[in-house]
Amino acid sequence: MGVMCKIRSVLTLVGDVLNKAVSFIVFCFLDLLDFILCFVYKVADFFIEAEWKPCYCSSAKEAITGSGKILVSEQGESKVVCLTSSKLQLEDISDTLYSRPSLVTEVSKLTVTELKKLKLDGTIIQSCEKVKKGTVRSTFTINSTIVEMLQGKMVGQQLHPIPRWSDCDCKFCNSWTSSSKDTLFVKAQGPKDKAREDVLFIHGFISSSAFWSETLFPNFSTSAKSTYRLLAVDLLGFGRSPKPTDSLYTLREHVDMIEKSVLDAYKVKSFHIVAHSLGCILALAIAVKHPGSVKSLTLLAPPYFPVPKGEPATQYVMRKLAPRRVWPVMAFCSSIACWYEHISRTVCLLICKNHRLWEFLTKLVTRNRIRTFLLEGFFCHTHNAAWHTLHNIICGTASKLDSYLDAVRDRLKCDVTIFHGKDDEVIPLECSYDVQRRIPRARVKVVENKDHITIVVGRQKAFARELEEIWKGSPKD
């Protein structure tokens, strides 16, 4: 028995060393490929859209201000100044958008920086002045052209920007442009006037409301369907919701759109929340903002990574989520999505822009035996939406989650239930236990032989019953 343990330990060590060695080679190649694709897309954008589009490889300021926003960076944090309802607001963005250290990217940035010195800079003047006690005050002047862009007064500016050439322009993906309402798509089911309680469902990364409406909605009991109004939302940038090309998909934008499209539009006063993966972060933000309205909080695979003291929060979470390893496969996929702006855009170009072909091929191969709602949710988004949402929500909120969880623990009285698939390779099981350590009253239910998706898909009947029990046990108004 002891010999077998030693052999297993040696094999594990050899496998780990081999994984690191192969990963180093593969990701060095990917670093170089992303560097090359940067120039390829710049040329393609220029010839197809008649505009030299900025990216985060060259300059974060240029990439952000190119969409009519203002970047302010100080004390290691980055914020965006934007104008809404004639009022300036600061929104947090993640430094992982433009700071992903690698050998090739560092060399390329140095090269671009030297080239930039030859150009004149002229839109934004920023200066930081040191004041007493080591504090820093930012002072900046804003060019009038930028102000006009923020106020929507630029000649020819459209309410709904047209899709990029690399994005899908089919009727399904752009159904939001035919409506005069700038709101999210909401799949509502249940009694309109006699519903006693509301339930808000928030999907995860590159998914849609169909993750809930095609699985759970048909499996709720007759009693539940007559009691609860079920509201599943397509997040900003996904499914049939708006996919603005000039959005940075920050936490504020996502939360504001959910409030506007669901809580306000459906006159929701008190509600239950059910959220999956990335949606758990939005659920916590909404719960903290509306502490007296949340009746129960159900989180599935919450992406919570406690940050060690002294570690840069955003960079730590990015490396936990995307460790630049070829194995396991999900770690490799996460690394591609998180580290490479242009490779991930290529993936969207090949898959999302051609999703109708892939859906047809899937139905052809399976002889139309499977429903493609998961594929639709995976395909129907833009690179801009996926890239910014991933970085600004999962990585960008790393320093906020502790305070959110503490607020749920101290200010909310509702039950907190956490479900996690034991075989989940996307979000480690330990994340749910870390949430429980922060909120001791939270109950963690580990589902055997289920992963990140099959925690719902494939066990929808059982999960529907579990949710009904949670809702029944919540305090009544």
C-alpha positions in Angstrom: 0.0 0.0 0.0 2.9 2.3 0.9 4.6 1.6 -2.4 1.4 2.4 -4.4 1.1 5.7 -2.6 4.8 6.6 -3.4 4.3 5.7 -7.1 1.1 7.8 -7.2 3.0 10.7 -5.6 5.8 10.4 -8.1 3.4 10.2 -11.1 1.5 13.3 -9.8 4.8 15.2 -9.4 6.0 14.2 -12.9 2.5 15.1 -14.4 2.6 18.5 -12.7 6.1 19.3 -14.0 5.2 18.1 -17.5 2.0 20.2 -17.4 4.0 23.3 -16.4 6.6 22.7 -19.0 4.1 22.2 -21.8 2.0 25.1 -20.6 5.1 27.4 -20.7 5.7 26.6 -24.3 2.1 26.7 -25.4 1.4 30.0 -23.7 4.6 31.6 -25.0 3.3 30.7 -28.5 -0.1 32.1 -27.7 1.5 35.3 -26.4 3.2 35.7 -29.7 0.0 34.8 -31.7 -2.1 37.4 -29.8 0.6 40.0 -30.5 0.4 39.2 -34.2 -3.4 39.2 -34.2 -3.4 42.6 -32.7 -1.9 44.1 -35.9 -4.1 41.8 -38.1 -7.3 43.1 -36.5 -6.1 46.7 -36.5 -5.6 46.5 -40.3 -8.9 44.6 -40.8 -10.8 47.2 -38.7 -9.3 50.0 -40.6 -10.2 48.6 -44.1 -13.6 47.3 -43.1 -14.8 50.0 -40.7 -12.6 52.9 -42.0 -11.4 53.5 -38.5 -8.2 52.5 -36.6 -9.7 50.8 -33.5 -7.7 50.9 -30.3 -7.2 47.9 -28.1 -5.8 47.2 -24.6 -2.4 46.0 -25.9 -1.3 49.5 -26.9 -3.0 51.9 -24.4 -5.7 51.4 -21.9 -6.5 55.2 -22.1 -6.9 55.0 -25.8 -9.1 51.9 -25.7 -11.4 53.4 -23.2 -11.5 57.0 -24.2 -12.0 55.9 -27.8 -15.6 55.1 -26.8 -16.2 58.5 -25.4 -15.3 57.9 -21.8 -12.5 59.3 -19.6 -10.0 57.1 -17.8 -8.7 58.2 -14.4 -6.0 56.2 -12.7 -4.4 56.8 -9.4 -3.2 54.9 -6.3 -3.2 51.6 -8.2 -6.9 51.8 -9.1 -8.6 52.6 -12.4 -12.0 54.3 -12.8 -14.0 55.6 -15.8 -15.7 58.9 -15.8 -19.0 58.8 -17.7 -22.0 61.0 -17.9 -25.5 59.7 -17.2 -28.6 61.8 -16.8 -26.4 64.9 -17.1 -24.4 63.7 -14.1 -20.8 62.6 -14.0 -20.2 59.2 -12.4 -17.1 57.1 -11.6 -17.2 53.5 -12.5 -14.7 50.9 -11.5 -12.8 48.9 -14.2 -10.4 46.1 -13.7 -6.7 46.6 -14.4 -6.6 43.1 -15.8 -8.1 44.5 -19.0 -4.8 46.1 -19.8 -2.3 44.5 -17.4 -1.7 40.8 -18.1 2.0 40.3 -17.7 3.8 38.0 -20.1 7.2 38.1 -21.9 5.8 39.0 -25.3 3.2 41.5 -24.1 5.8 43.4 -22.1 8.1 43.6 -25.1 5.2 44.7 -27.3 4.1 47.4 -24.9 7.6 48.8 -24.7 7.8 49.0 -28.5 4.4 50.7 -28.7 5.3 53.1 -26.0 8.4 54.2 -27.9 6.3 54.7 -31.0 3.6 56.6 -29.1 6.3 59.2 -28.1 6.3 60.3 -31.7 2.6 61.3 -31.6 1.0 64.3 -30.2 -1.4 63.8 -27.3 -4.4 66.0 -27.2 -7.7 64.9 -25.7 -7.3 64.7 -22.0 -4.9 66.4 -19.6 -4.5 64.7 -16.3 -2.3 65.6 -13.3 -2.0 64.2 -9.9 -1.0 66.6 -7.1 0.3 65.4 -3.8 -1.4 66.9 -0.7 -0.9 66.7 3.0 -0.7 63.3 4.8 0.2 61.5 1.7 -3.2 61.7 0.0 -3.5 62.3 -3.7 -6.0 64.5 -5.5 -6.7 64.0 -9.2 -7.3 67.2 -11.3 -8.2 66.9 -14.9 -9.6 69.0 -17.7 -11.9 67.5 -20.2 -11.8 68.4 -23.9 -15.2 69.8 -25.1 -15.3 67.1 -27.8 -15.3 64.4 -25.1 -18.0 66.1 -23.2 -20.2 66.2 -26.4 -19.6 62.5 -26.9 -20.6 61.8 -23.4 -23.7 63.8 -23.7 -24.7 62.1 -27.0 -24.5 65.3 -29.0 -22.0 64.1 -31.6 -23.4 64.5 -35.1 -24.6 61.1 -36.5 -24.3 59.3 -33.2 -26.7 56.4 -33.0 -28.7 55.2 -30.0 -27.9 51.6 -30.9 -24.4 51.4 -32.5 -24.3 49.0 -35.4 -22.6 45.6 -34.9 -18.8 45.3 -35.5 -17.9 43.4 -38.6 -16.7 40.5 -36.5 -20.0 40.3 -34.6 -23.1 38.4 -35.7 -25.8 40.6 -37.3 -28.6 38.1 -37.5 -32.2 39.0 -36.4 -31.9 37.0 -33.1 -28.7 38.6 -31.9 -29.9 42.1 -32.9 -33.5 41.8 -31.9 -33.0 44.5 -29.3 -32.3 47.2 -32.0 -35.9 46.9 -33.2 -37.3 48.1 -29.9 -37.3 51.7 -28.8 -36.8 50.5 -25.2 -33.2 50.3 -24.0 -33.9 47.4 -21.6 -32.8 43.8 -21.1 -34.7 40.8 -22.4 -36.8 39.3 -19.6 -38.5 35.9 -19.8 -41.5 36.2 -17.4 -43.8 33.4 -16.4 -46.5 33.2 -13.8 -49.6 35.2 -12.8 -49.3 38.8 -13.7 -51.7 40.3 -11.1 -52.1 37.6 -8.4 -48.5 36.5 -7.9 -47.7 36.7 -4.2 -43.9 36.6 -4.7 -41.3 37.3 -7.4 -38.2 35.3 -8.2 -35.2 36.9 -10.1 -33.0 34.4 -12.0 -29.5 35.6 -13.1 -27.5 33.4 -15.5 -23.7 33.0 -15.6 -21.0 33.9 -18.0 -21.8 33.5 -21.8 -25.2 32.1 -21.1 -28.8 33.4 -21.2 -32.2 33.3 -19.6 -32.8 30.0 -21.4 -30.5 28.3 -18.8 -33.5 28.8 -16.4 -36.6 29.0 -18.6 -35.8 25.9 -20.6 -34.9 23.8 -17.6 -36.6 24.9 -14.4 -39.7 26.8 -15.5 -41.5 23.7 -17.0 -40.6 21.7 -13.9 -42.1 23.8 -11.2 -45.2 22.5 -9.6 -48.6 23.9 -10.4 -48.8 25.4 -7.0 -45.4 27.2 -7.5 -46.5 28.5 -11.0 -49.6 30.0 -9.5 -47.7 31.5 -6.5 -44.5 32.9 -7.9 -43.8 35.2 -10.8 -40.6 33.9 -12.4 -38.3 36.5 -14.0 -35.3 35.3 -15.9 -33.1 38.0 -17.5 -30.6 38.0 -20.3 -27.7 40.1 -19.0 -26.4 43.1 -20.8 -24.4 41.9 -23.8 -25.9 38.4 -23.9 -28.8 36.5 -25.4 -31.5 38.9 -26.8 -30.5 41.8 -24.6 -28.7 45.0 -25.9 -25.1 44.6 -26.9 -23.8 48.2 -27.1 -20.4 48.4 -28.8 -19.4 51.4 -26.6 -20.1 49.8 -23.2 -17.5 48.7 -20.8 -19.9 46.3 -19.1 -19.1 47.4 -15.6 -20.8 46.3 -12.4 -22.8 49.5 -12.3 -24.1 49.0 -15.8 -25.1 45.4 -15.2 -26.9 46.2 -11.9 -28.6 49.4 -13.2 -29.9 47.5 -16.2 -31.3 44.7 -14.1 -33.0 47.2 -11.8 -34.4 49.1 -14.8 -35.6 46.1 -16.7 -36.9 43.9 -13.9 -37.3 45.6 -10.5 -38.7 48.8 -11.9 -40.5 47.5 -15.1 -42.3 44.7 -13.2 -42.8 46.8 -10.0 -41.0 44.2 -7.9 -41.0 45.1 -4.2 -39.6 41.9 -2.6 -38.1 39.0 -4.3 -36.1 35.8 -4.2 -32.8 35.6 -6.1 -31.4 32.5 -7.9 -28.0 33.0 -9.5 -25.4 30.9 -11.3 -21.6 31.5 -11.5 -20.8 35.0 -12.5 -24.4 35.9 -11.8 -23.7 35.3 -8.1 -21.6 38.5 -8.0 -24.4 40.5 -9.5 -26.9 38.9 -7.1 -24.7 39.9 -4.1 -24.5 43.5 -5.4 -28.3 43.7 -5.9 -28.9 42.1 -2.5 -26.6 44.6 -0.7 -28.3 47.5 -2.6 -31.8 46.2 -1.6 -31.2 44.5 1.7 -34.8 44.8 2.9 -36.3 43.4 -0.3 -34.5 40.0 -0.7 -36.4 37.1 0.7 -33.9 34.3 -0.1 -30.6 34.1 -1.8 -29.6 31.0 -3.7 -26.1 30.9 -5.2 -24.9 28.2 -7.6 -21.1 27.9 -7.9 -20.2 31.4 -6.7 -16.8 32.5 -8.0 -15.4 33.8 -4.7 -11.6 33.7 -4.2 -10.4 35.1 -0.9 -7.5 37.4 -1.6 -4.4 37.0 0.7 -3.3 40.1 2.5 -0.9 42.2 0.4 -1.9 40.5 -2.9 -3.3 42.7 -5.8 -6.9 41.5 -5.7 -7.7 41.6 -9.4 -4.5 40.0 -10.6 -4.8 37.2 -7.9 -8.3 36.3 -9.0 -7.3 36.3 -12.6 -4.5 33.8 -12.0 -6.8 31.6 -9.8 -9.5 31.6 -12.5 -7.1 31.4 -15.5 -3.8 29.8 -14.4 -2.2 29.6 -17.8 -2.2 25.8 -17.8 -3.1 23.4 -20.6 -4.6 21.0 -18.1 -7.3 20.7 -17.0 -9.1 21.6 -20.2 -11.4 24.2 -18.5 -8.4 25.9 -17.0 -7.0 26.2 -20.6 -10.3 27.6 -21.9 -10.5 30.1 -19.1 -6.9 31.2 -19.7 -7.7 31.8 -23.4 -10.7 33.9 -22.6 -9.0 35.9 -19.8 -5.5 36.5 -21.1 -5.9 37.0 -24.8 -7.9 39.9 -26.1 -7.4 39.1 -29.8 -7.4 35.3 -29.7 -10.7 35.4 -27.8 -12.0 37.8 -30.4 -11.0 35.2 -33.1 -12.9 32.5 -31.2 -16.0 34.8 -31.2 -15.5 35.5 -34.9 -15.4 31.8 -35.7 -18.1 30.6 -33.4 -20.5 33.4 -32.5 -20.6 35.1 -35.9 -21.4 31.7 -37.5 -23.6 30.3 -34.7 -26.4 29.6 -37.2 -24.1 27.2 -39.1 -22.9 25.5 -35.9 -26.5 25.1 -34.7 -27.5 23.6 -38.0 -24.5 21.2 -37.9 -25.3 20.2 -34.3 -28.9 19.4 -35.2 -27.7 17.5 -38.3 -25.2 15.3 -36.5 -27.6 14.6 -33.6 -30.6 14.2 -36.0 -32.4 17.0 -34.1 -32.4 14.9 -31.0 -31.2 17.6 -28.6 -32.4 21.1 -27.9 -29.9 23.8 -28.6 -30.8 26.4 -26.0 -27.4 26.0 -24.3 -25.7 26.6 -27.6 -27.8 29.7 -28.2 -26.8 31.0 -24.9 -23.1 30.3 -25.5 -23.1 31.7 -29.0 -25.2 34.9 -28.7 -22.9 37.5 -27.3 -20.2 39.8 -28.6 -16.5 39.7 -27.9 -16.7 43.2 -26.4 -19.5 42.1 -24.0 -17.7 38.8 -23.0 -14.2 40.4 -22.6 -15.3 43.4 -20.5 -17.9 41.4 -18.4 -15.3 38.7 -17.5 -12.7 41.2 -16.4 -14.8 43.9 -14.9 -17.2 41.6 -13.0 -15.2 38.5 -11.9 -11.8 40.1 -11.7 -12.8 43.7 -11.1 -15.0 43.0 -8.1 -12.3 40.9 -6.2 -11.7 43.7 -3.7 -15.5 44.2 -3.1 -16.8 40.7 -2.5 -15.6 40.6 1.1 -17.7 43.7 1.9 -20.7 42.3 0.0 -20.6 39.0 1.9 -20.2 40.8 5.2 -23.2 43.0 4.3 -25.3 39.9 3.5 -24.2 38.4 6.8 -24.9 41.5 8.9 -27.6 43.4 7.2 -29.8 40.8 5.4 -32.0 38.4 7.4 -32.8 36.1 4.5 -31.7 32.5 4.2 -28.6 31.9 2.0 -28.3 28.5 0.2 -25.3 27.5 -1.9 -25.2 24.7 -4.4 -22.0 23.4 -6.0 -21.3 20.4 -8.3 -18.6 18.2 -6.8 -17.1 17.7 -10.3 -17.0 21.4 -11.2 -13.8 22.2 -13.0 -14.6 25.9 -13.7 -15.2 27.1 -10.1 -13.5 25.1 -7.4 -15.8 23.6 -4.7 -13.7 25.4 -2.1 -15.2 28.8 -3.3 -18.6 27.8 -1.8 -17.1 26.8 1.5 -15.2 30.1 1.6 -18.5 31.9 1.1 -19.9 29.9 4.0 -16.9 30.9 6.2 -17.8 34.5 5.5 -21.6 33.9 6.0 -21.8 31.2 8.7 -25.6 30.8 8.4 -25.2 29.9 4.7 -26.0 26.2 3.8 -23.7 24.5 1.3 -25.2 21.6 -0.7 -22.6 19.6 -2.7 -24.2 17.7 -5.6 -22.4 14.5 -6.4 -21.3 13.7 -9.9 -22.4 17.1 -11.2 -20.3 19.9 -12.8 -20.7 23.6 -13.6 -23.6 23.0 -16.0 -25.2 19.7 -14.9 -25.8 21.1 -11.5 -29.0 22.4 -13.1 -29.2 20.8 -16.6 -30.1 17.1 -16.2 -31.4 17.5 -12.6 -33.9 20.2 -13.2 -36.9 18.4 -11.6 -35.0 17.8 -8.4 -33.6 21.3 -8.3 -37.0 22.9 -9.0 -38.3 21.0 -5.9 -35.3 22.2 -3.8 -36.0 25.8 -4.8 -39.7 25.5 -3.9 -38.7 24.3 -0.4 -36.3 27.2 0.0 -39.0 29.7 -1.0 -41.6 28.2 1.2 -39.3 28.4 4.2 -38.5 32.1 3.7 -40.1 34.7 5.9 -43.4 36.0 4.6 -44.2 39.7 4.2 
